[in-house]
Amino acid sequence: MTASSPGTTPSSSGRSGPVPAPRPKFAAAARPELADTRMRRNLRGATAALRGREAAAAAETADWEDLREAGRAIKDDALLDLDSHLEELERAVTEAGGTVHWAADAAEARRVVTGLVRATGAKEVVKAASATTREIGLNDALARAGVTVRETGVAEMAVQLGEDAPSHLLSPAAHRDRAEIAELFRRAVPAAGPGLADDPEALAAAARAHLRDRFLRARVAVTGANFLVAETGTLVLLESEGNARMCLTLPETLISVAGIDKVVPTWDDMEVFLQLLPRSSTGDRMTPYVSSWTGVTPGDGPRALHLVLLDNGRTRALADEVGRAALRCIRCSACLNVCPVYERTGGRPYGPVHPGPIGAVLTPLTRGVESAADASLPYASTLCGACADVCPVKIDIPDMLVHLRGKVVESRRRRPVPTPEMALMRGLAWTMGDPRRHEAAVRRGARWARLLSRGGRIRRLPGLLGKWTEARDLPAPPPESFRGWWDRTRA
Amino acid sequence: MSSREEVLRRVREALAGSRGARPPVPRGYARRLAAADAETRADVLALFTERVADNRAAVRHVGADEAGTAVAAALWGREAKQIVVPADLPFGWLAELDGVRALADAPAVDLDTLAAADGVVTGCAVAVAQTGTVVLDGGRAQGRRALTLVPGYHLCVVHADQIVGTVPEAVGRLDPARPLTWISGPSATYGIETTRVEGAHGPRHLEIILIED
């Protein structure tokens, strides 16, 4: 799966267009990543550094818990009246001179954006990093329409040049070290030349030089948005490089694509999120740049603003009373940086849209658990709870993972042929439903288990059970069960 | 059914039965600086200075009558030959420019001229002590957004009375109908090994002159 594979929803299947290859389950996709020691080292370094910065930034803020509580409540309020907030937002954006488009799914969003770009006649667009446009597979759609897309963030550029999939929400090239990025730039950025050093300053300068002229000539830009303020029709975007500022101010036409979950009710609510998001994502007190824009401003910035509001499964998540809270997510990536599973597998096994713990809940919530790949995501966790502890809007990810595991089991239960796991569980229920059957099974099981053990440990169980011992050893059961011992000595 | 109607219908269906009275948003977070940080006005300015420095930007305190000298000295320090300024920049700030050509952005200069400039001098609308941030809203002495974006060097003049303690105070002072840019240090990238490195697409150098009255 590449970064630009089109995202699909159940509602968009059956339509003509490219059919994405089936995605492997999480465990299968994670195997090659786990074997890549360089990637694991790079990621471990990146997440450890961010973890430390985030913890320090949160500890510095005496009212951190109050901010989290406010952030949670504001987002919940926004979601529970989402229809009226969206209508208010549309009204305000329109009054300020912008145009609002609605897209029920990824295919429609692609169509809308492609149509808007075509209408300008531009053959090239500049684009600031946005997980939402990745979700809808926008780059491929524009390429098919004959439009060249320039990713403008340093990391996005590296991912695009390497024809790679992003691995981190905040820093898509977190799996690459400076030497690898320098190698990509040397090959693909003509101005950089073969002598490009691999220190970060030189690499940032090469990206700047490479894109500068493209920014100055660009007529159309595509960005995402971090927040949409319903009351005022204001779009808010946080970034650090200035590439998003270039996109949202220099071209004539600006197309911003945002999920309907990005709505917050009032401008004053930004006082909470402008504190929560920077500290949780990079550990900065404030991101180097925060931009906000409301419609168009004569003499300053684009002459046309289009806001594309995307559903693509978000209402499906909204309908799930437990899962709904995942839509509070402000995409800070704090949960990635503390996750022991993510730190070892990287973001790519989670699929094309959202990596890490939040991806493991958002993807199945928005797409459903019909496909084996999406159904495998709720199991991509140790349920250690670190993600819930750091989430700035208090999303209880482990609770949601357990809830989704239940949904996966429910959806499998209805199948005419039971899964091996289901058959096994039914057999166990039958065995354990009767004390004599249970005792007989324990005796027999212990005998078999001892036969399988070597030196007091079972290294590999046969057949389907083998998956369970793939990553762990079991102690061999003792020669006598507790019940047997009790009967012998106390009876 | 239009997509608009379809999305709104899905939202309403998803929320059916879940609405109802909700407790008000608990806003127990701090709106002002803690007393220890803001006992006097000088404490607030000191905090601003410290936080700007944390953001890797230079900051210099000057008296009201020294603004022109300080602006000129900063530009000489960067060996600037030609700068661009908003048309309504206070005249006094540029009074001592010797050997530096200041081009007013009226009519708007083209992007190539802007890109070739050695820097830009602006004021700001609000500054935030807690985060070391200056906020520009396109108002007086600030110009359009491209000015503080395209050149490699941004010199921002801040009046002491424009500095507020916290983000909530700044949000309260700003009008979201105007295009806002919050600037906390020079352009930086996290794209390489997820560590902050100064210098990407925006200005690589940010300097602040703080006018104390």
Interface residues (C-beta under 8 A of the other chain):
Chain A: N42 G45 A46 T47 A49 L50 A62 D63 D66 L67 E69 A70 A73 I74 D76 D77 L80 D81 L82 D83 L86 E87 E90 A96 W102 A103 A104 E108 T152 G153 V154 A155 E156 M157 A158 H168 L170 S171 P172 A173 A174 D177 R178 I181 P200 E201 L203 A204 A205 A207 R208 L211 R212 F215 L216 V229 T232 T234 S240 E241 G242 N243 R245 M246 T249 L250 I260 W267 D268 M270 E271 V272 L274 Q275 T282 D284 R285 M286 T287 P288 Y289 V290 S291 S292 W293 T294 T297 G299 D300 G301 L309 D311 T315 R316 L318 A319 E321 R324
Chain B: S2 S3 R4 E6 V7 L8 R10 V11 R12 E13 A14 L15 S18 R19 R22 P23 V25 P26 R27 G28 Y29 A30 R31 A34 R51 D54 N55 A108 L111 D112 A115 V128 Q130 T131 G132 T133 G138 R144 R145 A146 L149 V150 V167 P168 V171 G172 P176 A177 R178 P179 L180 T181 W182 I183 S184 G185 P186 S187 A188 T189 Y190 G191 I192 E193 T194 T195 R196 V197 E198 G199 A200 H201 G202 P203
